[in-house]
Amino acid sequence: MRALLSDGRARPILLGLFGSGLALVLILDHAGAAFDASARIDTARERLARLHRMAARPPLPPVLTAPDADGLLAAFRGRLDALAGGRAVVLDRSELERDPDHPDRPRLRAVIRGTAAGLHGLLHALETEAPILAIEEADLDVERAADPETGRPTVMRAALTARGLVLPPVGPEAQP
């Protein structure tokens, strides 16, 4: 090896090989960095596209809320009365059941009567029109069968259970 280095003709070849190896290492390092940057750019583009899709969605309609349980029950009754007014539906009873596991989300119960079309329209409106009220349970029974001789439709009874949301107080009345 020493003889190879002492020979003047081999030095330029060795320096050329060393320089080529160093250049190859630098090129590969920069190529790896470029691939990493490309992957980060692709990830950022995917996130940006997802954010654009989320921003383009229509806003979610508000849910049924009130500052306290009594206000929530009144809002629930008012919502049912308003929806029943334009349909063949009558509100028989509504009540609030406190849930010790979820004090901010009490159960709202109601018993309504009406035609099948009226009840269907009311339930559909509860779940699709603002303020949204998601029904957890619904028990449907026939209250009175249809009478073809008199032309009376079938009257159905629905016992509904939903959840409302009691909002925490905001402002000076809020406790720490």
WOLINWO-V516251 format. One line per field, one symbol per residue. psi: psi as a letter, one per 30 degrees, with the letter a starting at -180 (. if undefined). A space follows every 50 residues. Layout:
psi = ???
//
This chain:
psi = eeeeefkfffeeeeeeeeeeeeeeeeeeeeeeeeeeeeeeeeeeeeeeee eeeeffkkkkllljllfleeeeeeeeeeeeeeefeglikkjekklkjkjf fiffilkkklklkaleeeeeeeeeeeffkkkkjkkekjkklkeklljfef gklkklkkjkklkajjklkkaffkk.
//
